[in-house]
Amino acid sequence: MIPSAPVGLPELTDGPHMAYALQWLFFGGLVLYGRFLLRRGR
């Protein structure tokens, strides 16, 4: 089915990508630190 009105292009912005990347790096660091603490406790 063909739309009767033309569709505009979506707005392209940088968005919060850097914040999400830093968030996941922080989570990864927490996992590594937690594994370190678990191995040290044995």
C-alpha positions as CSV (number, residue, x, y, z in Angstrom):
1,M,0.0,0.0,0.0
2,I,1.5,3.4,-1.0
3,P,1.1,6.3,1.4
4,S,-0.8,9.2,0.1
5,A,1.4,11.8,1.8
6,P,5.2,12.0,1.5
7,V,7.1,10.9,4.6
8,G,9.8,13.3,5.9
9,L,13.2,12.1,6.9
10,P,13.8,11.4,10.5
11,E,15.8,14.0,12.5
12,L,19.4,12.8,12.9
13,T,21.2,14.0,16.0
14,D,24.1,12.7,18.1
15,G,21.9,11.8,20.9
16,P,23.0,10.2,24.2
17,H,25.3,7.7,22.7
18,M,28.4,8.8,24.7
19,A,26.6,8.5,28.0
20,Y,25.4,5.0,27.1
21,A,28.9,4.0,26.2
22,L,30.3,5.3,29.5
23,Q,27.5,3.6,31.4
24,W,28.4,0.2,29.8
25,L,32.1,0.7,30.4
26,F,31.3,1.4,34.1
27,F,29.1,-1.7,34.3
28,G,31.9,-3.8,32.8
29,G,34.4,-2.3,35.3
30,L,32.0,-3.3,38.2
31,V,31.8,-6.8,36.9
32,L,35.6,-7.1,36.7
33,Y,36.0,-5.6,40.2
34,G,33.3,-8.0,41.6
35,R,35.1,-11.0,40.1
36,F,38.4,-9.8,41.6
37,L,36.8,-9.5,45.0
38,L,35.2,-13.0,44.7
39,R,38.6,-14.6,43.8
40,R,40.4,-12.8,46.5
41,G,37.9,-13.9,49.1
42,R,38.5,-17.6,48.5
